[in-house]
Structure formats: structure tokens, C-alpha cells
């Protein structure tokens, strides 16, 4: 006799298999993709503007640097050094490893992969690009000895991490904290005369582009893999 809990039409002794709910594309994926593409295009445009100017500082760069010089104080220098240290190479490696570890601990491997790939990608793009473009830093830089400055690596990585976390966690306070951190980093790099204003704007655009496009890629791969591995019923 078939068990009384068997579904109609189910062979005796076999429990009914519940339907598998397949993941759906994020409704905001199209918007994120557009933002990423627009940021990438804006970055390329700014890069050509800088190249057309002979890699010399733009008029807005000179104006902003003079403004930062006038606002220079000891307290300001202390505040400016905080993101410079935290957002440096060692600091971002530590932060990146911690974020990946936390997502893995929370059993969110795709989110961990997204953070890792986004950070690796932005560094792989930005570091060689700075050497190729070879734009000279401000002469009175207080934070960097390497002569090349476009784009700002600190700003690019900070933006990549902030935007990636915003896309993964979807909390308003994560976005607010991320925007504040990006602006803080951009101000810090110009306050310390490590970069021109256009350098940090370029770094911000690079970070937005990388974060959005990497998130879109991993999101699409996640859905495709889930659907391909789902059991198929006759």
C-alpha cells in the first residue's frame, strides 16, 4: 500500500520531489551594467583629455591643488594620513582577505569570489596603466615617491571595495559609508599632494566600472551554473 503522504501519481514507496526554485536575474542588473559601462567610457574620455594636455595638470587640477595648499593644517594632515595608510597596499590586502574570509564563513562563496576578483582586477588594470601613462605627480607630494600618478590606485581600490560591498549587501548604510569613504580617500590623496584632482576622479571611475562589471559577470555565471546543475524532470 502506498504511503498516505505520497503525491497522486507518485510510484509507491517514492516520496514526491519538491520542485527546485531556480534563481532569477537581479532586477537591477541592467542598471548596474549601464553604470559600469558609462563609468568605463568616462574613464577613457578623461584619459584622452589628460593625454591631449601632454599629461600636464589640467586647469582644474592646478586650482584644486592651490586650494588644498591654502587649507593645509596639522590636524588636516593627521586626518589625511588615515585613509592613506588604511587604503595602502598592505591595508587593502588585509581588508580584502578579511572580507573574503567573512563571506566564506557566512557560506557565501560567490560573494567572496566577487570581492576577490574585483580587487585583483582593479589592481591588475591600474598599476600597469599608471606606468604606461606616466603622468608626473605634484612636485610637493607628501605621501608618494613613485613618479607616476594616473589613475589614483588608492581611490580605485577604495571605490571598488565600497561599490562591490554595496551591490552585495544592499543596505542603505553600506552605500552611505561607502560614498563617505570614497570621498574621504579622494580628498586625502589630493590634500597630501599625492595626486592631481583628475587622477582621483579617474581612480573613482575605474573603481565603479570594475566593481559593476565584475558583479554583473559573477552574477550571470552564478545563475547560469545554478540552472545548468538543477535537476530536470521529464
N, C-alpha and C positions, 0 to 999 in steps of 0.2 A: 504493500500500500504506500502510495506517495505521501511524503510528509505534508501536513496541512499547511505549512508555510511556503510550499513551493508555488511559484507563479504558474498560472494556467499555461499549458503548452510546454512546460519545462519537464524534461525526462525525469522519471522517478529517481530520487537519491541525489540529484544535482541541484545545488542552490542557484537561484537566479543571480546572474552577474549584473551588478548595478552599472548603468551607463557611465562612461568616462566623460567628465566635463573637460573639454579641450579649452586651452587658453585663447583669449581673443586679443587682437591688436589693441594696444593702448589708444584711446580716442584722441590723445594729444600727440601721437607720434608724428602726424603730418606737420603740425605746428612746430614741433621740436626740429624736424628735418629742415623746414624752411628757415628757421632761425639759424641753424648751423650753417646752411649754405650761404645765407646772407652775410653772416659773420666772416666766413671764408672769403667771399668776394670783397667785402670791405677791407679785409686784411691785405689782399692782393693790391687793391687800389691804393691803399696807404703806402704799401711797399714801393709802388711805382712813383708815387708823389715824392717820397724820400729820395729815390734814385734820380728822378729828374732834377732834384735840387742838389745833385752832386754829393748826396749823403751828408750834407751840412745841416745844421739845425734849422728848422722852419721858423718863420717869424713868431708863431705861437709858442715854440719851444723857448726862444730867447726871452719872450715876455714872461713865461711861467717861471723860468729859472731865476730871473730878476726878482720876481715876487717871492720865491722861496728864500732867496738871499736876504731880502728885507725882513722876512718873518723868522729868521734864524734865532733860536734861543737855546739855552742849555736844556731846559725842560723838553723842548721840541725834539732835540737830538736824542734824548733818552727814549721818548715815545717812538721816534722813527726807527731806532735800532731794534725794537722788539720784533716787528714783522720781518726785518732784515735777517735776524738770527733764526727765528722760528721758521721762516719760509726759505731758508737757505738749503743747500744740498743735503746736509746731514739731517736737518729738521724735517724736510719733506720726505726723506727716506723713512724716518721713524714714523711720521704720521701716516704715510702710505701703508707701511707694514701693519701698523695698528688697525687701520681701517679694514684692510683685507682680513686680518685675524678676527676682528669683531664680526664681520659679515659671515665668515666661515663658522664661527662659534654659534651664530644665530641660524645656521643652516640655510644661508642664502648665497650659495656658490656663484650664481650668475651675477649677483651684485658685487661680490668680491672680485670676480673676473672683470667686471666693468670698470671698477676703480683702478685695478692694476693696469689694465690695457690703456685706459685714458692717460694715466700718469706717464707710462712708458712712451706712449705715442707723442705726447706734447714735448717731452724732453728730447726724443729722437728727432723731432722736426725742428725745434727751436735752437738747440745747441749748434748743429751744423750750419743752420741758416745765419746765425749771428756771425759766424766766421766767414761765410761766403759774402754776406752783405758788407761786412767790415766797416760799419759806421762807428766813428770815434765818439767815445763818451765825453761828457763835460770834463774840462781840464781839472776842475777842483773837486773831483769825486772823492767822497769821504768813505765810501764803502767797497769799492771795487778797484782792482789793479789791472784786470783784463781789459784791453783797449776797446773791444767791440761791444756794441750796446743794443742793436736792433735785432729782434724784439726783446723786451724785458722777460727773462726767464722766470724770475721770481713772480711776476704778475701773471704770466701764462700758467704756471703750475698752480698758483693760488686760485685762479679763476677756474681752472679745470676741476680741481677738487671741490670747490664750492658749488659749481653748477651740477657736477655729477651727483653729489650728495642731495642737492635739491630735487633732481629728477628721480632719484631712487627712493627718497624718504617721503617726498610730497607733503611736507609740513611748512606752514607759512613762516614759522620762526626759523626754520633751517634756511629758507630763502633770504629772510631779513639778515640773519647772521652772516650768510654768505656774501651778500652785497656789501655789508659793512666791512667785511674782511678784505674784499677786493679793492674797495675804495681806499681803505687804510693802507694796503700794500702799495697801491699806485702813488699815493701821497708820500709814503715813506721813501720810495725809490727816487722820487724827484727831489724830496727835501734833503736827502743825503747826496744829491747831485750824482747819483749813480747812473741815471738815465734822463734822457730828454722826455718831455711830455708825450711826444708821438711814439716813443719807444714803449711806454707803459700802455698806451692806448692799443698799440699793435699787439702787445702781450695779452691784453684783455680779450681782443678779438680772436686771437689764436686759441686761447683757452676756451672761449664759448664755442668756437667751431669744433674743436676736438671733443669736448665733453658731449655736445649734442649729437655729433655724427657717430661717435663710439657707442653712445647709449642706444641710438637707433639701430646700429648694426647688431649689437648684442641682443637687443630686444627681438629683432627679427629672427636671429638664429635660435633664440630660446623658443619662440613659438613654433618655428619650423621643426626643431628637434622634438618638441613635445608631441606635435601632430604626427610626425613620422613614426614615433615609437608607441603611439596609442594603439591598443588592440582593435582590430577591425572585425566587425560582426557580419556574417553572411546575411 
